[in-house]
């Protein structure tokens, strides 16, 4: 099995660790986390090896070439990714796919992406770098997700839907066939999306409506995500 480092020690990191353990593809060498998980020496059974700045030494000592960023916030995941590249330009991202996920013929999944239990990625869909398709979320045929975007648990996407980079579709939202969700936008939990969503926006409701504009990187998750 290939060795991998997990970046982050949050509740979502537990999900990613479980997927890696069950995939049979990866051997987890340890955790990299800036906070040190509030002083803990291990996280979900794996040692915390150090902070991001320690990565070059850890990579050499552990002889590990792959990592995965187990952080739920899309914009923060990108910041960590850029920091990894600055410290170790040759370091590679792994992909975590739960064995109970369904990945259809023709689907393309880029490096760093996490596909959780019960998720469905249908035919000829394309998922960018460092995305999240969470528990029982579905992405139907010929759809796409831009880099660092995410689908929360229970999201149902129709076919030919495009989710822009850094955008988040929250728990249980339903998105009609052919919709475009602009970059850096957030679709609220339980929304029913019947029309396109503008970039840099927060929208929610049944039907989903524009509520306000948002800035790039504006937080939308609780701190333990």
N, C-alpha and C positions, 0 to 999 in steps of 0.2 A: 504493500500500500504506500501511497505517497504521503509525505509528512505535510502538515498544514498548521499555521498559526491562526488563532481566532482573535480578531481585534474588537474589543468591547467586552464589558462584564455587566450586562443589564438583563432584564427579563427576556428581551428578545434574543440575547446571546444564548440563553438556555435552549430556545427553539432551534437555533442554528446548530448548536453542539449536538442536540438530539438527532437532527437530520444527518450531520456528518457521521455520527456513530452508526446510524442505521444504514447508511448508503453502502458501507463495505468498501468504499473507495479511498477513504482518507484515514490517516493516523494523526490524531490531534497532539501536537508537541507541547502546547500550552497556550496561555492567554496573554495578550498585550492590552494593557488598559492604563490610561492616564491617572485614574482615581485609585487604582489598586484595590478596587471593590471594597472601599471603606476599611482598608487595612487587612483584609482577608489574604491568606497566603494561597488559597485555591478558590476556584469558582466552578461549581457544578462538577466537581471531581477532578479538575485539571489545574495545574499550578499557574499562578500569575507570574510570568517571567520578567516583567518590567513594563516600562512606558514606551511610547512610540520612539523616543529618542534613543532607546537602547536597542532598536531593531538591528542595526548592522552587526553588533556583537552577538545578539541572540541567533541571527541567521547563520553566522559562522560557527558558533558553538553547537547549535542543534542540527546543523546541516539540513536546513529546511529551505525550500525554494518557493513555497506557496502560502498564501494567506487568504482569509475571507473577512470582510468587514461586517460584523454582527451588530449594526447600529440601525435603529428603525428610522431615524430622521434622514430624509433624502439628501438635504444640503450638507449636513454634518458628515454623512457617509462620503460625500465627494471631497470634503476638506481632509478627511483622514486618508483617502486614496491619494490625493496630491502630495500629502506629507510622506506617505510611503514611497512614492516615486522619487521624491527629492532625497530621501535617505538611502534607498536601495533601488536604483533605476532598473536593474535586471530582475527584481522580484516579480513574481507572477501571482495573479489572482486565481483562486480555485472557484468552482461552481458547486453548489450544494443542492441536490435534487432528492427529495424524499422518495423512497421506493414505492410509496402509495400515491404519488402524483401520476397524472396521465399526460404524457407528452406525445402529441400526434405526429404523423409523418409530415415532413417538410418544415416543422417548427425549428427555429434557430434561436439559441439561447447564448448570449455573450458571457464572457468571463465575469466572475464576481457576483453573479445573480444567485438568489436563493428561491427555490420552489418548494413550498411546504406541503404537508400531508393533505391529501384530498384535492389538491389544486389540479386544474385542467388547462392545458395549453393546446389549443386545437390547430388544425392543419394550416401550414404556411404562415403562421404567426411569427413575429420577430420581436425578441426581447433584448434590449440593450444592456450595456455594462452596468453591473452593480444594482440591478433592480430587485424588487421583492414581489413575489406572487404568494400571498399568505394563505393560511389554512382555508381550504375549500373555496378559494377564489377561482374564477374561470375567465379565460381570454379566448374568445371564439375565433373562427377561421379568418385568415388574412388581416388580422389586427396587428398593432405594433405598440411597443412601449419604448420611449426614449430613455437614454442613459439616466440612471439614478431616480427613476420613477418607481411607484409602488401601488399595489392593490392590496387593501386590507382584507382580513378574513370575511368570507361570504360575499365578496363583490362579484357581480354577474355582468360581464361585458358581452355585447352583441358582436357580430362579425364586422369586419372593416372599420373597427374603432382605432383611433390613434390617440395615445396618451403622450403628451409632450414631456420632454426631459424635466426631471425634478418634481413632477406633479404627483400628487397623492390622491387616490380615490379611497375614501374611508369606509368603515365597516358597513357591509350590507347594501351598499349603493348598487343600483341597477342602471346600466347604460345602454341605450337603444343602439341598434345597428347603424353604422356609418357616422357616428359622432366623432368630432375632433375636440380633444381637451388640450387647451393651450399649455405652454411651458410654465413651470413654477406656480401652478394653480392647485387649489385644494377643493375637492368635492366632498361635502359633509356626509356623515353617516346616515344611512337609510334613504338617501336621495334617489329620486327617479329622474334620470337625465334624458330629456327628450330633444334637446338642442345643443349646439356647440357651446363650449365653455371658453371664455376669453383667457388669454395668458395673464399671469400675475393677478389672479383673482381668487376670492373665496366665494363658493356658491353652494347652496343646499336647499332642500325642500322637496315637496311632492306636488307638482313638478319642480325640478331644481331650477333656482333662479340666482342670478348674480346678487351678491350681498355687499361686497366691498372689494377694493383693491388690496393687494398685499405686496410686500417687498421680497426680493430674493433672500432666501435664508431665514425668513421670519418663522419662529418656532410654531409648530402645530401639534406636537406630541407632548405628553407628560415626560418628566425628566428620567423616569425609569424605563423608558422605551428604547 
